Amino acid sequence: MSSSVHRGIGMTSQRTRERLIQRLRDEGIQNQTVLEVVRNTPRHIFVDEALASRAYEDTALPIGQGQTISQPFIVARMTELLLEGGPLETVLEVGTGSGYQTAILSKLVKRVYSVERIKSLQLAARKRFQELHLRNIRLHHRDGGMGLPEYAPFDGILVTAAPEGIPRALVDQLKLGGRMILPIGSRSEQVLVRVTRTKNGYDKELLEQVVFVPLLGGTL
Ligand code: SAM
């Protein structure tokens, strides 16, 4: 790892990371592999240097452009839910943001495709993946609500911004038996949903209440 990867991180880093892992366990994260990957992924490089000292708090933080890096609990929870039915090879993420969730996924599956509508966020994320030598990530700048039909079907899809309903285009890009984890709802009220692709359409399970930025559609 280059020295820039370590920027902003003090001697207390290991302790604060361990505290975060304990907190995630206390909050109900059970998948040991996911906890291990969170422990080994340096969240401080996914935020601005001025916020690095808060990177191991279990909280969302601003990343510019009115967007946020998701709370570690929700990243771990969505990842755990996505993996629940067994290992996955290809995953599409909608909403690259800082790239933190993408980096976590990249250590758990063969290939991650991630789509972001804000170019500057995508470029910053790309730089971080290079610093961390994460080579199984493919980034695309476009409206993620339409997915990536040219690379479909996917074993899993994870959406990190909230549409008002389940985007049909994304369901159509899941393999049979494939699953998608996404928040749906209005700005004030959202619920996490797991969608499983079936022969005749899809099954939907409503999970817990969450808060995400909205999935924006239309022009970039
Ligand atoms: N997974 C991210 C992380 O760990 O940093 C969190 C991302 S943030 C909560 C949601 C992201 O979704 C933002 O970067 C936003 O620009 C992006 N987004 C919103 N609507 C989108 C769309 N239609 N297509 C692609 N990206 C979108």
Residues whose N, C-alpha, C, O or C-beta is under 5 A from the ligand:
A	BS01	SAM	Q67 T68 I69 S70 V94 G95 T96 G97 S98 G99 Y100 Q101 V115 E116 R117 I118 R142 D143 G144 G145 T160 A161 V213 P214 L215 L216 G217
